[in-house]
Amino acid sequence: MADLDARTWETALADRLGEARKKSMDSAEDVARAARQYGVLLHGDDIVRIETGERQLQFGEALVLSQLLNVPMPVVTARQNQWVVARYVQRQRELSKKFGKLVFDMRICMKTVDELSHKLEELLQGYNSEMATEGDRDPSLDEALRSLTKDLGIVVKVFDEADQRLDGILSRPSEQARAPGTQ
């Protein structure tokens, strides 16, 4: 392939992948399933959308799909490489923003669950003290409150574990941020 611009390069590769898939008689879902074995999360409709140009082909997807369908990767020129890197950096920034929003939303949910947990404890204490004086307990209500308390405890535990994992992720320096050859 001569010096194609990056979009033409991507389109040409997508066309070649589609031709190879159809020639091999593999369904789009078969190819997607094979790609998933290599960590590329695609479905059959993604394959078709890539082939028709309705969906951009990511670099990792291009590598795996070209290997699966035995389609040679076009030579990447310096200009194309800059475009691929720029697109990769843009995607990383988008994902970073989404991740930040996810962390923020998760922590708001954790706070809400924690508040609900405290309110439920207060409600249970009031219910238990009132029923102790009256002596007229409703077994089905007791069971429902126990079940709700247990379920809420599980949710709190899941959120706490997720928060600890997020703290670990956020406290580790990014592998890409390190200078080459440093530990």
C-alpha positions as a Markdown table, in Angstrom:
| # | Residue | x | y | z |
|---|---|---|---|---|
| 1 | Met | 0.0 | 0.0 | 0.0 |
| 2 | Ala | 1.4 | 3.4 | -1.0 |
| 3 | Asp | 1.3 | 6.4 | 1.3 |
| 4 | Leu | -2.4 | 6.3 | 2.2 |
| 5 | Asp | -3.8 | 8.7 | 4.8 |
| 6 | Ala | -4.8 | 7.0 | 8.0 |
| 7 | Arg | -8.5 | 6.9 | 7.3 |
| 8 | Thr | -8.0 | 5.3 | 3.9 |
| 9 | Trp | -5.6 | 2.9 | 5.6 |
| 10 | Glu | -8.2 | 1.9 | 8.1 |
| 11 | Thr | -10.9 | 1.6 | 5.4 |
| 12 | Ala | -8.7 | -0.5 | 3.2 |
| 13 | Leu | -7.9 | -2.8 | 6.0 |
| 14 | Ala | -11.6 | -3.1 | 7.0 |
| 15 | Asp | -12.5 | -3.9 | 3.4 |
| 16 | Arg | -9.7 | -6.6 | 3.2 |
| 17 | Leu | -10.9 | -8.1 | 6.5 |
| 18 | Gly | -14.5 | -8.3 | 5.3 |
| 19 | Glu | -13.5 | -9.9 | 2.0 |
| 20 | Ala | -11.3 | -12.4 | 3.8 |
| 21 | Arg | -14.1 | -13.3 | 6.3 |
| 22 | Lys | -16.7 | -13.8 | 3.5 |
| 23 | Lys | -14.2 | -15.8 | 1.5 |
| 24 | Ser | -13.5 | -18.1 | 4.5 |
| 25 | Met | -17.3 | -18.6 | 4.9 |
| 26 | Asp | -17.0 | -17.6 | 8.6 |
| 27 | Ser | -19.9 | -15.8 | 10.2 |
| 28 | Ala | -19.2 | -12.4 | 11.8 |
| 29 | Glu | -20.1 | -14.0 | 15.1 |
| 30 | Asp | -17.5 | -16.8 | 14.6 |
| 31 | Val | -14.8 | -14.2 | 14.0 |
| 32 | Ala | -15.9 | -12.2 | 17.0 |
| 33 | Arg | -15.9 | -15.3 | 19.2 |
| 34 | Ala | -12.3 | -16.1 | 18.0 |
| 35 | Ala | -11.2 | -12.5 | 18.7 |
| 36 | Arg | -12.6 | -12.7 | 22.2 |
| 37 | Gln | -10.3 | -15.6 | 22.9 |
| 38 | Tyr | -7.5 | -13.0 | 22.3 |
| 39 | Gly | -9.0 | -10.4 | 24.6 |
| 40 | Val | -10.7 | -8.3 | 21.9 |
| 41 | Leu | -14.3 | -7.8 | 23.0 |
| 42 | Leu | -16.3 | -7.8 | 19.8 |
| 43 | His | -19.7 | -9.2 | 18.8 |
| 44 | Gly | -20.8 | -10.2 | 15.3 |
| 45 | Asp | -22.6 | -6.9 | 14.8 |
| 46 | Asp | -19.3 | -5.1 | 15.6 |
| 47 | Ile | -17.5 | -7.1 | 12.9 |
| 48 | Val | -20.1 | -6.2 | 10.3 |
| 49 | Arg | -20.1 | -2.5 | 11.3 |
| 50 | Ile | -16.3 | -2.4 | 11.0 |
| 51 | Glu | -16.4 | -4.0 | 7.6 |
| 52 | Thr | -19.1 | -1.5 | 6.4 |
| 53 | Gly | -17.2 | 1.5 | 7.8 |
| 54 | Glu | -19.9 | 2.3 | 10.4 |
| 55 | Arg | -17.5 | 1.6 | 13.3 |
| 56 | Gln | -13.9 | 2.6 | 13.6 |
| 57 | Leu | -11.3 | -0.2 | 13.7 |
| 58 | Gln | -9.2 | 0.1 | 16.8 |
| 59 | Phe | -5.5 | -0.8 | 16.5 |
| 60 | Gly | -5.6 | -3.9 | 18.8 |
| 61 | Glu | -8.7 | -5.1 | 16.9 |
| 62 | Ala | -6.8 | -4.6 | 13.6 |
| 63 | Leu | -3.9 | -6.7 | 14.8 |
| 64 | Val | -6.0 | -9.6 | 16.1 |
| 65 | Leu | -8.5 | -9.6 | 13.2 |
| 66 | Ser | -5.7 | -9.5 | 10.6 |
| 67 | Gln | -4.1 | -12.5 | 12.2 |
| 68 | Leu | -7.3 | -14.4 | 12.5 |
| 69 | Leu | -8.3 | -13.8 | 8.9 |
| 70 | Asn | -4.7 | -14.0 | 7.5 |
| 71 | Val | -4.8 | -10.5 | 6.1 |
| 72 | Pro | -1.5 | -8.7 | 6.1 |
| 73 | Met | -1.4 | -5.4 | 8.0 |
| 74 | Pro | -0.6 | -2.5 | 5.7 |
| 75 | Val | 2.7 | -0.7 | 6.4 |
| 76 | Val | 2.1 | 2.3 | 8.6 |
| 77 | Thr | 3.8 | 5.5 | 7.6 |
| 78 | Ala | 5.0 | 8.1 | 10.0 |
| 79 | Arg | 2.0 | 10.3 | 9.3 |
| 80 | Gln | -0.4 | 7.4 | 9.8 |
| 81 | Asn | 1.4 | 6.5 | 13.0 |
| 82 | Gln | 1.0 | 10.0 | 14.3 |
| 83 | Trp | -2.7 | 9.8 | 13.5 |
| 84 | Val | -3.1 | 6.4 | 15.3 |
| 85 | Val | -1.2 | 7.6 | 18.3 |
| 86 | Ala | -3.3 | 10.8 | 18.4 |
| 87 | Arg | -6.5 | 8.8 | 18.2 |
| 88 | Tyr | -5.2 | 6.4 | 20.9 |
| 89 | Val | -4.3 | 9.3 | 23.2 |
| 90 | Gln | -7.7 | 10.9 | 22.6 |
| 91 | Arg | -9.5 | 7.6 | 23.4 |
| 92 | Gln | -7.4 | 7.3 | 26.6 |
| 93 | Arg | -8.4 | 10.8 | 27.7 |
| 94 | Glu | -12.1 | 10.0 | 27.0 |
| 95 | Leu | -11.8 | 6.8 | 29.0 |
| 96 | Ser | -10.0 | 8.6 | 31.8 |
| 97 | Lys | -12.9 | 11.1 | 32.0 |
| 98 | Lys | -15.4 | 8.3 | 32.1 |
| 99 | Phe | -13.5 | 6.5 | 34.7 |
| 100 | Gly | -13.3 | 9.6 | 36.8 |
| 101 | Lys | -17.1 | 10.1 | 36.5 |
| 102 | Leu | -17.6 | 6.4 | 37.4 |
| 103 | Val | -15.4 | 6.8 | 40.5 |
| 104 | Phe | -17.3 | 10.0 | 41.5 |
| 105 | Asp | -20.7 | 8.3 | 40.9 |
| 106 | Met | -19.7 | 5.2 | 42.8 |
| 107 | Arg | -18.6 | 7.2 | 45.8 |
| 108 | Ile | -21.9 | 9.1 | 45.8 |
| 109 | Cys | -23.7 | 5.7 | 45.7 |
| 110 | Met | -21.5 | 4.4 | 48.6 |
| 111 | Lys | -22.4 | 7.5 | 50.7 |
| 112 | Thr | -26.1 | 6.9 | 50.0 |
| 113 | Val | -25.9 | 3.2 | 50.9 |
| 114 | Asp | -24.0 | 4.1 | 54.0 |
| 115 | Glu | -26.7 | 6.6 | 55.0 |
| 116 | Leu | -29.4 | 4.1 | 54.3 |
| 117 | Ser | -27.6 | 1.5 | 56.4 |
| 118 | His | -27.5 | 3.9 | 59.4 |
| 119 | Lys | -31.2 | 4.8 | 58.9 |
| 120 | Leu | -32.1 | 1.1 | 58.8 |
| 121 | Glu | -30.1 | 0.5 | 62.0 |
| 122 | Glu | -32.0 | 3.3 | 63.7 |
| 123 | Leu | -35.3 | 2.0 | 62.4 |
| 124 | Leu | -34.5 | -1.5 | 63.7 |
| 125 | Gln | -33.5 | -0.2 | 67.1 |
| 126 | Gly | -36.8 | 1.7 | 67.4 |
| 127 | Tyr | -38.8 | -1.3 | 66.1 |
| 128 | Asn | -37.1 | -3.7 | 68.5 |
| 129 | Ser | -37.5 | -1.4 | 71.5 |
| 130 | Glu | -41.2 | -0.7 | 70.7 |
| 131 | Met | -42.0 | -4.4 | 70.1 |
| 132 | Ala | -40.2 | -5.4 | 73.3 |
| 133 | Thr | -42.6 | -3.2 | 75.3 |
| 134 | Glu | -45.7 | -4.2 | 73.4 |
| 135 | Gly | -44.7 | -7.9 | 72.9 |
| 136 | Asp | -46.6 | -8.1 | 69.6 |
| 137 | Arg | -44.0 | -8.9 | 66.9 |
| 138 | Asp | -44.9 | -9.6 | 63.3 |
| 139 | Pro | -42.7 | -12.6 | 62.2 |
| 140 | Ser | -42.9 | -11.7 | 58.5 |
| 141 | Leu | -41.9 | -8.1 | 59.2 |
| 142 | Asp | -39.0 | -9.4 | 61.4 |
| 143 | Glu | -37.8 | -11.6 | 58.5 |
| 144 | Ala | -38.1 | -8.8 | 55.9 |
| 145 | Leu | -36.1 | -6.5 | 58.1 |
| 146 | Arg | -33.4 | -9.1 | 58.7 |
| 147 | Ser | -33.2 | -9.9 | 55.0 |
| 148 | Leu | -33.0 | -6.2 | 54.1 |
| 149 | Thr | -30.3 | -5.7 | 56.7 |
| 150 | Lys | -28.3 | -8.6 | 55.3 |
| 151 | Asp | -28.7 | -7.4 | 51.7 |
| 152 | Leu | -27.7 | -3.9 | 52.6 |
| 153 | Gly | -24.6 | -5.3 | 54.5 |
| 154 | Ile | -23.6 | -7.2 | 51.3 |
| 155 | Val | -24.0 | -4.0 | 49.2 |
| 156 | Val | -21.9 | -2.0 | 51.7 |
| 157 | Lys | -19.2 | -4.7 | 51.6 |
| 158 | Val | -19.1 | -4.8 | 47.8 |
| 159 | Phe | -18.8 | -1.0 | 47.7 |
| 160 | Asp | -16.1 | -1.0 | 50.3 |
| 161 | Glu | -14.1 | -3.6 | 48.3 |
| 162 | Ala | -14.6 | -1.6 | 45.1 |
| 163 | Asp | -13.5 | 1.5 | 46.8 |
| 164 | Gln | -10.3 | -0.2 | 48.1 |
| 165 | Arg | -9.6 | -1.5 | 44.6 |
| 166 | Leu | -10.1 | 2.0 | 43.1 |
| 167 | Asp | -7.8 | 3.5 | 45.7 |
| 168 | Gly | -5.2 | 1.0 | 44.8 |
| 169 | Ile | -5.6 | 1.7 | 41.1 |
| 170 | Leu | -5.5 | 5.5 | 41.6 |
| 171 | Ser | -2.5 | 5.3 | 43.9 |
| 172 | Arg | -0.3 | 3.3 | 41.5 |
| 173 | Pro | 1.6 | 5.3 | 38.9 |
| 174 | Ser | 0.5 | 4.6 | 35.3 |
| 175 | Glu | 2.7 | 2.2 | 33.4 |
| 176 | Gln | 2.6 | 4.6 | 30.5 |
| 177 | Ala | 3.6 | 7.5 | 32.7 |
| 178 | Arg | 6.9 | 5.9 | 33.6 |
| 179 | Ala | 10.0 | 6.6 | 31.6 |
| 180 | Pro | 11.3 | 3.7 | 29.6 |
| 181 | Gly | 13.7 | 1.5 | 31.5 |
| 182 | Thr | 12.5 | 2.7 | 35.0 |
| 183 | Gln | 11.0 | 0.5 | 37.6 |
